[in-house]
Amino acid sequence: MFGKCNLDLENRFPLIESMDWNDLRFFLSVARTGSLSSAAKELNASASTVSRRIEQLEATLQIALFTRHQSGYLLTDDGNDLMEHANRVEDSVGELEMSVVGRDRQPEGLVRLATAENLANFLIIPELGPFSLRYPKITLEIVTGIERVNPSKHEADIAVRLVRPTRGNVKVQRVAVQKFGLYASKSFLELRYGDNFDRNFQRQPDDRWIVWADDFSHLPTAELVGRILAGQRPSLITHSVMAQVMAAKAGLGMAVLPCLLGDMHSDLIRLRFEGEMTEQEIWLVTQQDLVESARVKAVSGFVRELFERNRDRLYGAGSKAISS
C-alpha cells in the first residue's frame, strides 16, 4: 500500500501519543490476534470497521503497518516498531485509568470478577443475593472459563485463580483449598460390580473413564486421570466440567470432579481411591492499583468470607466424606 517511510518512526511517536487512543487500540488488537474478525470480536465492532480504522491509521502515518496474507495480518518492520510504542501508551493509559478509579470511596460501579465456571455457578452466584442488597450500586460482571484471565493486564479487577500468579502488579491471597474426588453413578457401579458394590475403587482392564480433551491436559485433574489410564482409551472426552458431571450422572463412566460439585448430586457416589487425590489452592488476585477501591474492597471481602464459610464443602468434608 505504501512504500517504507523515510522518516524515523522514533521521531513520529510524540504525534502518535497525541492521537485518539482508539486508533491504537484497533492497531494493537489486530497485531495481537492476527485477524480482523478476531479483533472485531475483541473490540465489539464489525470487521469492516476494524479494517477501516487500520487503513486510516496507515494513511495518517503513511506507513504500511501490516502485510495481508491468507493466514492473517502480519506486522511489517514499521508495524513492529509502532507496536513497542503503542504498548507503552497502553500501559500509560491503563495506569491513568487505575489511578482514577482506584481513588473511589463509594462502593459503586462495575467490578469484573474472573473465576472458574463451577465456582461461579455453584458457589458465588447462589450467594450474591445478600451482597446485591447491601451494595445495590455495584454491578458485578463475572467472567468464567478454563482459560486464564490476567488482572495485571486489566482483563479483570479481581480473579479467583487455581494457580498462584508469579508476576504482575497484583495482591495475592490464599482463600481456600479445593479437593477433588472420584465419582460414578450408582447405576454405573451396580452394572459394573453388582448390587453389593462398595465404595472402594476397583481397577478393571475395561474401566470406563470420562476425561478432559487434550486442550486441557495441563489441568491437575487431567494429569491425574492420564496417570491412572496409563494409555488405556477413555470412554468419553469432554471440554467442560459440567459435561463431565452430566456424563457421570448418565452412567457413562467415572470422572474426577471437584468435591464441591460432585457432592451436590445425590445420584453420584464418591469412591475411595488409593493414593493422593488432587488438591488445588484457591487464590484471590486483585490489581494492586485497585486494592483501596471501595467497590473492589466490597467484592473481595465478599469473596474471602464466602470461601471461608464454604471451606468444608470445597475440601469435600461434607456428608459424602469418606472415612479411611
N, C-alpha and C positions, 0 to 999 in steps of 0.2 A: 504493500500500500504506500509506504513511504520509504525513502532511502534512509540510510543511517544518518542520524543528525550529527552535524559537525560540532554543535555546541556541547560542551561538557555538561553532563547531567548534574554533576555536583553543584554547578553554578545556578541551576534552574530549580533546585528543591525549595528555596525560600518561596518561590511562586507557588509551588505545589502545596506547601503547608498553608498557604492563604486561600486555597481553593475550597470548594464545597466538600465537606468530609464525605458526603455520599458518593462523590466521584471515586474516591479512593476505596470506599467500601465495596463498590462494584468491582473495581480492579482486583482487590485482594481476594474477593470471593471466587472470581474466575481463575485467578492464579492458583489458588489452593485446591479448588475442586477439579480444574482442568476441563470444565464444560459449561456451556451456557445454561443447560437445563438444571444441572446440579446447583449452580449459583442462583438461578431463579428460584428454586425451591428454598434455598437457604435464606434468600433475601425477601421471600414472599412477593415476588414480582414475576412478570412474564419474561420468557426467553428473549422476545423481541426488544423489550425494554432494556434488559441487560446488554444485548448486542449494541443497541443504540448508544447507551452510556459509554461503552468501551470505545466505540468509534468516535464519539465526541471528545473523549479524553485524548485519544491518539491524534485527532485533528488539532486540538488545542496545543499539544506538546510537539506536534509534527514529528512524531516518533511511532514506529511500529512496535507495540508492546507485546504482541503475540504473533505466532505463526499458526495458521489454521491447518489442522490435519484431520484425517478421518478418525483418528484416535482421540482427538480433542484439541484444546488450546494449549500451546506450549509457549513459555516465556522466551522472548528474544534476549539478547545481551542487555539491551537498554531496559527491557522489562525486568530483568533480574536486578539491575541497578536500582530501578524505581521501587522494587519490592522491599529492599532493605530500608529505604527511607519511609515508605508507606507503613511498614511495621512500626517504625519509631513514632510516626504520627498517631497510629492506632493506640500505641501504649500511652502516649501523652493524653489522648482523648479519654482513654479508659481511666487514667489516674485522676483527671479533672472531674469526670463523672463520679468516681468513687469518693473524691474529697468533698463533693457537694452532697451526694445522697447519704454519705456516712455521717453527716452532721445533724441529720433529722433527730428531733427529740420526741416527736409524737409517733405512736405505733400505728402508722397508716401508710398505705401504698402497696406496691407489688413486691412480693418476695418469691423468688424462684428456688424451689427445693428439688434437687435431683436425688433419686433413690431407686432401689431395685423394685421391680413390679410387685413381687409378693409382699414386700414391706409396705409399699404404698397401699395396695388394695386390701390387705388383711390386718394391718396394724395401724397405720397412720390415718387413712381416710375415715375408718369407722369411729375414730376418736376425735374428729375435727369439730363436732357439734358444739361442745362447751367452749372450745377455743374461738370459734367464729362468733359466738355470743359475746365473749369477753372482748374480742378485738374486731368489731364489725367493719372497721375501716381498712383492715389488711386484706388484700387479695393474694391468695396463695396459688401459685402455679406449680404443679407437681410434674416433673419430668421423669419418666420411667424408661427402663430398658437395661439390657445387659451391658451395653456399651458404656464407656466411662465418660462422664461429664466433668470438665475441669473448672472448678471455681476460680483458680488463679488466672484463667483466661477469660473471666467474666461470662462464662457459659451458664453459671448458676450462682446464686448468692450463698446458698447452703447446699451441701451434699452429704448424704448418708452413704458412706462407702464401705465396701467389704475388703478393700485393700488400703493400707495406710499410705497416703501420699508422701513422697520423699523429697519433693521440691515444690517451689511456688510460695508466694507470699500469703500463706493461709495459716489459720489456727486449727489445730487438730486435737480432738478429744475422743478417748475411747468411751463408748456409751453402753456396750453390751457385747456378749459373745453368743453367736448363733450356732446351734448344733444341728447336725443332720442325722437322719436315721434311714434304715432300710425298710421300705413299706411294700405291702402287697394286699390285695383284697382277700376277704375271707373266702369268696367263691373260687379264686385262683388257687389258694392254698388247699382247699378241700379237694379240688380237682387234681392237684399235683400229688398231695400227700395223704389224702383220705380224710375222713371225718375226725380222726384222732390226731391231727397235726398239733405240734406245739409251736412255741414262738422261736425256737432255735433255727437259725438259717442252716439249711442242709444243702450243701453244694451238690448239684446234679450235672452230668455232662450235657444235658439238653435244657438247662435253665433258660428261662425267657427273661430278657432284660430290656428295660426302657432306658435309652441313653440320649445324651446330647449329640447334636451334629458336630462335625469336625470344626466348624467355625467357632465353637465354644469349648474346644479341647483344653484351653488354658484354665477353665474353671476347676476349682478343687474337687467338686463332685464328679466332674467328667474324668479327671485324672484318677480318682479312686475307683470308679467303675471300670475304667480302662485296665487298671491293675488286676481287678477281680476277673474280668473277662479273659485276660491273657490270650487274646487272639480269637476267642470264641465270638461268633457272629451274634449281634443283638437282634431282638425281635422287632424293635421299633426305634426309629431315630426321630428326635423332636428338636424344635427350635425355641421352646418356651417351657418354663417350669409348670405353668398351668396345663399345658398339653400332657406333661408327664403325670400330673395328678389325675387328670381325666382318664388317661390310658391305664393307670394303675387301678382306678376305680372300676374300669370296664373289664378288668381281669386279663389284661394283655401282657402282664409280666410284673417284675419287681423294679422299683425305682428308688434311688437315693434322693430324699426330699428334705427340705428344711423342716425340723420338728414343728415349728410354728404352723406350717401349712399341713403337714401330714397328720398331725394330731387333731386337726379340726374336723376331720372326716371320720365318722363312726364306722364306715364300711372299710376303712383301711386299718391294717394291723401292722404295728412296728415290731420287727423281728430282732432277736438277739443276733449280734454279729461278732464273731471272734476277731479281735484286733481293734484298733482305734478307728472310730468313725470320724469323719471330717468335722472340724470346727472352724469357724471364721469369726475373727474380731470385727466389730462394727464400729466405724469411726464417724464422728461428726466433724465435717470440714467446713470452715467458714472463711470467706475472704477477710483477710486481716484488716482491710480498709473499712469493713462493714461491722466489725465486732461491736462497736459502740452505737450502731444504728438502732433506734428504738424498735423499729419493725422487725429487724433481723434478730435482735435480742429476744423479742417476744416469741418468735418462731423457734429459735434454737433452744430456748428454755422449755418450750412445749415438747420438743423432740427429746431432750435429755430426760425430762420427767416421765414421758411416755415409755421410753425404753427401760428406765429403771423399774417402772411399775410392771412391766411385762417381761422382766428378766427371766423368770422361771419358764414361761411359755417359750421364749426364744431358745432356752437351753434344753428344752424337752423334759422338764422336770414336773410336768403336769400329770394328769390322770393316766396317761399312756406310758409313763416312765417305766422302764424295765429294770427289775432288780437283778443284780448279777448273781 
